[in-house]
Amino acid sequence: MPQTVFVLNGPNLNLLGTREPEIYGSATLDDIAGMLEDRARELGLEIDLRQSNHEGHLIDWLHEAQATGAKAVLLNAGAFTHTSIALHDAIKAIRTPVIEVHLSNPHTREAFRHKSYVGMAAKATIAGFGPLSYLLALEGAHKL
């Protein structure tokens, strides 16, 4: 039975492909899901990809990842990355490794994006490679 990797996406990521394509590119979340599912199959893993614009859903899903024995969580928390102490605490509260993922590189953008509460708690961060960031994070999760 393949191990599951949760791929959790936060606010506005449902708009990928149309939202600021000069920053986030033209790939949709469905495109990223397909790419991840293909690679996960090759690695003997299963993907459980979810998106919510609500912070509490992301926290509940982090708890669920641990409760169900997920191998890892890839988390693109969107703007919650820079504001959510609650997500930071949820990551710290679980044993399941969390890898922070970003399409763009937050450190090359507005100053308010330079601080990551998620990154302070995550095992690792992959950023700046567009949709490839998710694949790189999946490769990292596989090696855990």
N, C-alpha and C positions, 0 to 999 in steps of 0.2 A: 504494500500500500504506500503510495507516494506521500512524502511529508508536504505539509502545506506552508506556503509563504503568504501571509496577508500583505496586501498592497493597499494602503489606506491613503486616500486623497482628500484634502480639505477644501476650504471655500474657493469657489470660482473655477476650480479645475474641471468642472462639468462643461465649461465654456472653451476648453482648449480647442484649438483649430480656428477659432474666430476671435478670441480675446488677445489683443496686443500681439499679433503674429510676429512682429519685429523683435519681440522679446522671447516669446514662448514657442514660436514656430507654427507650422500648419498642421502638425499631427494632432489628432483628437485623442481623447482618453480611450476610446474604443480601439484606435490604431495601436496605442501603447499596450493595451490589454492583449491584443492579438499577438504582438511581438513578444510579450512576456510569456504568454501561454505556450507559444511555439518553443521558445528556449527552455522554459521550465520542463516541458515534456522531454526534451533532449537530456536534461539533467536529472530526470526522475523525480521531479517536484510537481506540485500542483499550486496554482495561483488562486487566491480568493481576493479579487479586486473590488474595492468599494469606494464610494465618494459621498461626502456629505458637506453641506454648508454649515453644519451645527457641531460645535465643539464637543458637546456631550456625547454625540454618536462616536466620535473618534476615540474618546476616553473609554466608552463601553466596549468598542471593538478591540482596543489594546488589552483590556481585561479578558475579553473573549479569546484573544490569541493565546494568552497564557493558559486559560482554562481548558482549551481544546488541544493543547500541546503543539501549537504551531512551531515550525522550525525557526522562523524569524518574521519580523514585520519591516516592510519598506514603507516609510512614512513621508509623504509630501504634505505637510500641514498647511501649505500656503501661507497666508498672512498670520495665522495662529503661531507660526514658527517664532515670530518676533514679539508675541504678546501673551502667550498662554503658559503661565506658571502651572496651571492645572494639567496641561499635557506633559510638561516637564515632570511633575509629580507622578503622573500615571506611568510614564516610562520608567521612572526610578522604582516604582512599586511592583513591577513585574520582572520576572527572570528571563523572559523571551527577549532575545537581542533585537534591538530596533536600529535600523539604518535610515538616517535622514537622507531624503532625496530632493533635489531641486533641478528643474530644467535650466534655469539661468543661474548665474553666480551671484548670490546676494551681496557679496563683498564688493562687487563692481557697480552696485546700484546705489540707491538713496541710503543715506547714513542710518536711517531708522531700521533698515534691513540687515545691518551688520551684526546685530546681536541675535543669537538664536537660543531660545530657551530649550527647544527640542534638541539642538546639537549639544548642549551642555549635559544632557542625559543620555543621548544616543551612543551606541557603540562606535559608529562611524558616520561620516557625511560624504555624499557624492553630489557634486553640483557643477553646473556649467556646461554639460554635454548634451543638452536637449533631451530627447527621448532616450538616448543612449545612457543617460544617468540611471534610468531605471534598470537597464540591462546590466550595467556595471554593478549596481547594488545587488541584483539577483545573483550575479556571479559570486559576489562577496558572501551573500547569505548561504549559498551552496557550500562554500568552503568552511563555514562555521562548524 
